[in-house]
C-alpha cells in the first residue's frame, strides 16, 4: 500500500474501510475507486481531480425532503406508512 501514502484521500478511505470491513475488501474497494477514476479520466480526456474524492465522501448539505419524497423513500426501503389519524395506508 505504499502508493496510497501519495494520495491522502485514498489512504484515509482505505484505512476506514480496513477497520470496518477488513483488509481484502478495502483493497478491492480502493481498486474499484481507482479504476472508476481512470475510466473517467480516459473517457472524458480530463486531468485527475483529487477534490472530487472529497466531494463524493461528504453527504449533501441540504437534507430536506418533502413529505411525498420522504414517503416514497420509505416505501422504497420496504416500510409501510400508516396515517395515525385516519388509519389508512399511504
DSSP file (Angstrom, degrees, kcal/mol; ACC not computed):
  #  RESIDUE AA STRUCTURE BP1 BP2  ACC     N-H-->O    O-->H-N    N-H-->O    O-->H-N    TCO  KAPPA ALPHA  PHI   PSI    X-CA   Y-CA   Z-CA
    1    1 A X    >>        0   0    0      0, 0.0     3,-0.9     0, 0.0     4,-0.6   0.000 360.0 360.0 360.0  24.3    0.0    0.0    0.0
    2    2 A X  G >4  +     0   0    0      1,-0.2     3,-0.8     2,-0.2     4,-0.4   0.816 360.0  59.4 -62.5 -31.5    3.0    2.3   -0.5
    3    3 A X  G >4 S+     0   0    0      1,-0.2     3,-0.9     2,-0.2     4,-0.4   0.752  93.4  65.7 -71.9 -22.5    1.2    4.2   -3.3
    4    4 A X  G X4 S+     0   0    0     -3,-0.9     3,-1.0     1,-0.2     7,-0.5   0.769  87.6  69.0 -69.3 -23.5   -1.7    5.2   -1.0
    5    5 A X  G << S+     0   0    0     -3,-0.8    -1,-0.2    -4,-0.6    -2,-0.2   0.828  95.1  56.5 -62.6 -29.3    0.7    7.3    1.0
    6    6 A X  G <  S+     0   0    0     -3,-0.9     2,-0.5    -4,-0.4    -1,-0.3   0.710 108.2  49.0 -74.2 -20.7    1.0    9.6   -2.0
    7    7 A X    <>  -     0   0    0     -3,-1.0     4,-2.2    -4,-0.4     3,-0.4  -0.864  66.0-171.4-124.3  95.7   -2.8   10.2   -2.1
    8    8 A X  H  > S+     0   0    0     -2,-0.5     4,-2.4     1,-0.2     5,-0.2   0.802  84.4  59.1 -60.3 -29.7   -4.2   11.1    1.4
    9    9 A X  H  > S+     0   0    0      2,-0.2     4,-2.1     1,-0.2    -1,-0.2   0.939 110.5  40.7 -64.0 -46.1   -7.8   10.8    0.3
   10   10 A X  H  > S+     0   0    0     -3,-0.4     4,-3.0     2,-0.2    -2,-0.2   0.865 113.5  54.1 -71.3 -35.4   -7.4    7.2   -0.8
   11   11 A X  H  X S+     0   0    0     -4,-2.2     4,-2.7    -7,-0.5     5,-0.2   0.936 110.0  46.8 -63.0 -45.3   -5.3    6.3    2.3
   12   12 A X  H  X S+     0   0    0     -4,-2.4     4,-2.1     2,-0.2    -2,-0.2   0.918 114.3  47.7 -62.2 -43.6   -7.9    7.7    4.6
   13   13 A X  H  X S+     0   0    0     -4,-2.1     4,-2.5    -5,-0.2    -2,-0.2   0.920 112.7  49.5 -62.7 -44.5  -10.7    5.8    2.7
   14   14 A X  H  X S+     0   0    0     -4,-3.0     4,-3.0     1,-0.2     5,-0.2   0.936 111.0  48.1 -61.0 -48.5   -8.6    2.6    2.8
   15   15 A X  H  X S+     0   0    0     -4,-2.7     4,-1.9     1,-0.2    -1,-0.2   0.888 112.5  49.2 -63.0 -39.4   -7.9    2.8    6.5
   16   16 A X  H  X S+     0   0    0     -4,-2.1     4,-1.7    -5,-0.2    -1,-0.2   0.919 114.6  44.5 -64.5 -43.8  -11.5    3.5    7.3
   17   17 A X  H  X>S+     0   0    0     -4,-2.5     4,-3.8     1,-0.2     5,-0.9   0.892 110.8  54.3 -67.3 -39.5  -12.7    0.5    5.1
   18   18 A X  H  X5S+     0   0    0     -4,-3.0     4,-0.9     1,-0.2    -1,-0.2   0.894 108.7  49.4 -61.2 -39.6  -10.0   -1.7    6.5
   19   19 A X  H  <5S+     0   0    0     -4,-1.9    -1,-0.2    -5,-0.2    -2,-0.2   0.898 122.6  31.6 -66.2 -40.9  -11.2   -1.0   10.0
   20   20 A X  H  <5S+     0   0    0     -4,-1.7    -2,-0.2    -5,-0.1    -3,-0.2   0.876 136.6  17.1 -86.0 -40.1  -14.8   -1.7    9.2
   21   21 A X  H  <5S-     0   0    0     -4,-3.8     4,-0.2     1,-0.2    -3,-0.2   0.613 107.2-101.0-114.2 -16.8  -14.7   -4.4    6.5
   22   22 A X     X< -     0   0    0     -5,-0.9     4,-1.8    -4,-0.9    -1,-0.2  -0.221  37.5 -77.9 106.6 158.4  -11.2   -5.9    6.6
   23   23 A X  H  > S+     0   0    0      1,-0.2     4,-2.3     2,-0.2     5,-0.2   0.874 122.2  51.3 -63.3 -43.6   -8.1   -5.5    4.5
   24   24 A X  H  > S+     0   0    0      1,-0.2     4,-1.9     2,-0.2    -1,-0.2   0.919 112.7  45.1 -65.5 -43.5   -9.0   -7.6    1.5
   25   25 A X  H  > S+     0   0    0     -4,-0.2     4,-2.4     1,-0.2    -1,-0.2   0.858 111.5  54.4 -67.5 -33.6  -12.4   -5.8    0.9
   26   26 A X  H  X S+     0   0    0     -4,-1.8     4,-2.4     2,-0.2     5,-0.2   0.910 107.1  50.3 -65.5 -41.8  -10.7   -2.5    1.5
   27   27 A X  H  X S+     0   0    0     -4,-2.3     4,-2.5     1,-0.2    -2,-0.2   0.920 111.8  48.0 -62.0 -43.6   -8.1   -3.2   -1.3
   28   28 A X  H  X S+     0   0    0     -4,-1.9     4,-2.4     2,-0.2    -2,-0.2   0.909 111.4  50.5 -64.0 -42.0  -10.9   -4.2   -3.7
   29   29 A X  H  X S+     0   0    0     -4,-2.4     4,-2.2     1,-0.2    -2,-0.2   0.908 112.7  45.9 -64.1 -41.7  -12.9   -1.1   -2.9
   30   30 A X  H  X S+     0   0    0     -4,-2.4     4,-2.6     2,-0.2    -1,-0.2   0.891 111.5  52.3 -68.8 -39.0   -9.9    1.2   -3.4
   31   31 A X  H  X S+     0   0    0     -4,-2.5     4,-2.7    -5,-0.2    -2,-0.2   0.912 110.6  48.1 -62.0 -41.6   -9.0   -0.6   -6.7
   32   32 A X  H  X S+     0   0    0     -4,-2.4     4,-2.5     2,-0.2    -2,-0.2   0.911 110.8  51.0 -64.4 -41.6  -12.6   -0.1   -7.9
   33   33 A X  H  X S+     0   0    0     -4,-2.2     4,-2.1     1,-0.2    -2,-0.2   0.907 112.3  46.9 -61.9 -42.0  -12.4    3.5   -6.9
   34   34 A X  H  X S+     0   0    0     -4,-2.6     4,-2.8     2,-0.2    -2,-0.2   0.912 111.6  50.1 -67.1 -42.6   -9.1    3.9   -8.9
   35   35 A X  H  X S+     0   0    0     -4,-2.7     4,-2.6     2,-0.2    -2,-0.2   0.889 110.3  50.5 -64.0 -37.8  -10.5    2.1  -11.9
   36   36 A X  H  X S+     0   0    0     -4,-2.5     4,-2.3     2,-0.2    -1,-0.2   0.921 111.7  47.9 -64.3 -43.1  -13.6    4.3  -11.9
   37   37 A X  H  X S+     0   0    0     -4,-2.1     4,-2.4     2,-0.2    -2,-0.2   0.919 112.3  49.3 -62.9 -43.4  -11.4    7.4  -11.7
   38   38 A X  H  X S+     0   0    0     -4,-2.8     4,-2.6     2,-0.2     5,-0.2   0.914 109.7  51.7 -63.0 -42.8   -9.1    6.1  -14.5
   39   39 A X  H  X S+     0   0    0     -4,-2.6     4,-3.0     1,-0.2     5,-0.3   0.928 111.7  46.5 -59.9 -45.1  -12.1    5.3  -16.7
   40   40 A X  H  X S+     0   0    0     -4,-2.3     4,-2.2     2,-0.2     6,-0.3   0.893 111.5  51.9 -65.2 -38.8  -13.5    8.9  -16.2
   41   41 A X  H  X>S+     0   0    0     -4,-2.4     5,-1.2     1,-0.2     4,-0.9   0.934 116.4  39.7 -61.7 -46.1  -10.1   10.4  -16.9
   42   42 A X  H  <5S+     0   0    0     -4,-2.6    -2,-0.2     2,-0.2    -1,-0.2   0.896 117.8  46.3 -73.5 -39.7   -9.7    8.5  -20.2
   43   43 A X  H  <5S+     0   0    0     -4,-3.0    -2,-0.2    -5,-0.2    -1,-0.2   0.843 122.9  34.3 -74.6 -31.4  -13.3    8.8  -21.4
   44   44 A X  H  <5S-     0   0    0     -4,-2.2    -1,-0.2    -5,-0.3    -2,-0.2   0.486 100.1-131.8 -99.7  -4.2  -13.6   12.5  -20.7
   45   45 A X  T  <5 +     0   0    0     -4,-0.9     2,-0.3     1,-0.2    -3,-0.2   0.912  59.5 138.6  54.4  46.8  -10.0   13.3  -21.5
   46   46 A X      < -     0   0    0     -5,-1.2    -1,-0.2    -6,-0.3     2,-0.1  -0.807  57.1-104.1-118.9 159.6   -9.6   15.3  -18.3
   47   47 A X        -     0   0    0     -2,-0.3     2,-0.1     1,-0.1    -1,-0.0  -0.442  49.5 -88.5 -76.6 156.8   -6.9   15.6  -15.7
   48   48 A X        -     0   0    0     -2,-0.1     2,-0.5     1,-0.1    -1,-0.1  -0.442  38.7-160.8 -66.6 136.6   -7.2   13.8  -12.4
   49   49 A X    >   -     0   0    0     -2,-0.1     3,-1.4     1,-0.1     4,-0.4  -0.913  11.2-171.6-124.5 102.8   -9.0   15.9   -9.8
   50   50 A X  T >> S+     0   0    0     -2,-0.5     3,-1.0     1,-0.3     4,-0.9   0.726  81.2  73.7 -65.9 -21.2   -8.4   14.8   -6.2
   51   51 A X  H 3> S+     0   0    0      1,-0.2     4,-1.7     2,-0.2    -1,-0.3   0.783  84.2  66.7 -63.6 -26.8  -11.0   17.2   -5.0
   52   52 A X  H <> S+     0   0    0     -3,-1.4     4,-2.2     1,-0.2    -1,-0.2   0.821  93.1  59.2 -66.0 -30.7  -13.8   15.0   -6.4
   53   53 A X  H <> S+     0   0    0     -3,-1.0     4,-1.4    -4,-0.4    -1,-0.2   0.915 105.8  48.7 -62.4 -41.7  -12.9   12.3   -3.8
   54   54 A X  H  X S+     0   0    0     -4,-0.9     4,-0.7     1,-0.2    -2,-0.2   0.895 111.2  49.7 -65.2 -39.8  -13.7   14.7   -1.0
   55   55 A X  H >< S+     0   0    0     -4,-1.7     3,-0.6     1,-0.2    -1,-0.2   0.887 109.3  51.6 -66.6 -38.5  -17.0   15.8   -2.6
   56   56 A X  H 3< S+     0   0    0     -4,-2.2    -1,-0.2     1,-0.2    -2,-0.2   0.793 107.7  52.3 -70.6 -27.6  -18.1   12.2   -3.1
   57   57 A X  H 3< S+     0   0    0     -4,-1.4     2,-0.3    -5,-0.2    -1,-0.2   0.630  95.4  82.1 -85.1 -13.4  -17.4   11.2    0.6
   58   58 A X  S << S-     0   0    0     -4,-0.7     3,-0.1    -3,-0.6     2,-0.1  -0.717  81.3-120.8 -94.0 140.8  -19.5   14.1    2.1
   59   59 A X        -     0   0    0     -2,-0.3    -2,-0.1     1,-0.1     4,-0.1  -0.394  46.3 -82.8 -70.1 157.3  -23.2   13.9    2.5
   60   60 A X        -     0   0    0      1,-0.1    -1,-0.1     2,-0.1    -5,-0.0  -0.286  33.1-131.4 -61.1 146.8  -25.2   16.6    0.7
   61   61 A X  S    S+     0   0    0      1,-0.1     2,-0.8    -3,-0.1    -1,-0.1   0.943  94.8  56.6 -66.6 -49.0  -25.5   19.9    2.5
   62   62 A X        +     0   0    0      1,-0.1    -1,-0.1     2,-0.1    -2,-0.1  -0.762  59.4 172.5 -89.5 112.7  -29.3   20.2    2.1
   63   63 A X        +     0   0    0     -2,-0.8     2,-0.4    -4,-0.1    -1,-0.1  -0.258  30.5 132.3-112.6  44.7  -31.0   17.2    3.5
   64   64 A X        -     0   0    0      0, 0.0     2,-0.4     0, 0.0    -2,-0.1  -0.807  31.2-175.4 -99.9 137.7  -34.6   18.4    3.3
   65   65 A X        -     0   0    0     -2,-0.4     2,-0.1     4,-0.0    -2,-0.0  -0.951  24.1-122.6-127.3 148.6  -37.3   16.3    1.8
   66   66 A X     >  -     0   0    0     -2,-0.4     4,-2.5     1,-0.1     5,-0.2  -0.406  36.7-105.6 -76.2 167.4  -40.9   17.0    1.0
   67   67 A X  H  > S+     0   0    0      1,-0.2     4,-2.5     2,-0.2     5,-0.2   0.908 123.0  50.9 -61.1 -41.5  -43.5   14.7    2.7
   68   68 A X  H  > S+     0   0    0      1,-0.2     4,-2.4     2,-0.2    -1,-0.2   0.901 110.5  48.6 -64.2 -41.0  -44.1   12.9   -0.7
   69   69 A X  H  > S+     0   0    0      2,-0.2     4,-2.4     1,-0.2    -2,-0.2   0.902 111.9  49.7 -65.3 -40.6  -40.3   12.4   -1.2
   70   70 A X  H  X S+     0   0    0     -4,-2.5     4,-2.5     2,-0.2    -2,-0.2   0.914 112.2  47.2 -64.7 -43.1  -40.0   11.0    2.4
   71   71 A X  H  X S+     0   0    0     -4,-2.5     4,-2.4     2,-0.2    -2,-0.2   0.919 112.8  49.2 -64.6 -43.6  -42.9    8.6    1.9
   72   72 A X  H  X S+     0   0    0     -4,-2.4     4,-2.2     2,-0.2    -2,-0.2   0.900 111.4  50.1 -62.9 -40.8  -41.5    7.5   -1.4
   73   73 A X  H  X S+     0   0    0     -4,-2.4     4,-1.1     2,-0.2    -2,-0.2   0.932 111.5  47.2 -63.0 -46.5  -38.1    6.9    0.1
   74   74 A X  H  <>S+     0   0    0     -4,-2.5     5,-2.6     1,-0.2     3,-0.3   0.882 110.6  52.5 -64.4 -38.3  -39.5    4.9    3.0
   75   75 A X  H ><5S+     0   0    0     -4,-2.4     3,-1.5     1,-0.2    -1,-0.2   0.903 106.1  54.3 -61.4 -41.1  -41.6    2.8    0.6
   76   76 A X  H 3<5S+     0   0    0     -4,-2.2    -1,-0.2     1,-0.3    -2,-0.2   0.762 107.0  52.0 -65.7 -23.5  -38.5    2.0   -1.5
   77   77 A X  T 3<5S-     0   0    0     -4,-1.1    -1,-0.3    -3,-0.3    -2,-0.2   0.405 125.8-100.8 -92.4   1.3  -36.9    0.7    1.7
   78   78 A X  T < 5S+     0   0    0     -3,-1.5    -3,-0.2     1,-0.3     2,-0.2   0.548  73.5 141.9  96.2   8.1  -39.8   -1.6    2.4
   79   79 A X      < -     0   0    0     -5,-2.6     2,-0.5    -6,-0.1    -1,-0.3  -0.545  44.0-140.4 -82.5 148.9  -41.6    0.5    5.1
   80   80 A X        -     0   0    0     -2,-0.2     2,-0.5     2,-0.0    -5,-0.0  -0.953  16.1-148.6-107.6 124.6  -45.4    0.6    5.3
   81   81 A X        -     0   0    0     -2,-0.5     9,-2.9   -10,-0.1     2,-0.5  -0.825  14.2-173.3 -99.7 125.5  -46.7    4.1    6.2
   82   82 A X  B     -A   89   0A   0     -2,-0.5     2,-0.4     7,-0.3     7,-0.2  -0.977  24.9-127.9-120.8 127.0  -49.9    4.3    8.1
   83   83 A X     >  -     0   0    0      5,-2.8     4,-2.4    -2,-0.5     5,-0.1  -0.602  15.3-150.0 -71.7 123.2  -51.6    7.6    8.8
   84   84 A X  T  4 S+     0   0    0     -2,-0.4    -1,-0.2     1,-0.2     0, 0.0   0.843  91.7  47.0 -66.1 -34.1  -52.2    7.7   12.6
   85   85 A X  T  4 S+     0   0    0      1,-0.1    -1,-0.2     3,-0.1    -2,-0.0   0.945 128.0  21.1 -74.8 -49.0  -55.4    9.9   12.3
   86   86 A X  T  4 S-     0   0    0      2,-0.1    -2,-0.2     0, 0.0    -1,-0.1   0.706  91.2-135.1 -94.7 -22.7  -57.2    8.0    9.6
   87   87 A X     <  +     0   0    0     -4,-2.4     2,-0.2     1,-0.3    -3,-0.1   0.507  57.3 137.4  80.2   3.5  -55.5    4.6    9.8
   88   88 A X        -     0   0    0     -5,-0.1    -5,-2.8    -6,-0.1     2,-0.4  -0.555  59.2-112.7 -87.0 151.3  -55.2    4.4    6.1
   89   89 A X  B      A   82   0A   0     -7,-0.2    -7,-0.3    -2,-0.2    -1,-0.1  -0.663 360.0 360.0 -82.2 129.4  -52.0    3.1    4.4
   90   90 A X              0   0    0     -9,-2.9    -8,-0.1    -2,-0.4    -1,-0.1   0.450 360.0 360.0 -82.8 360.0  -50.1    5.8    2.5
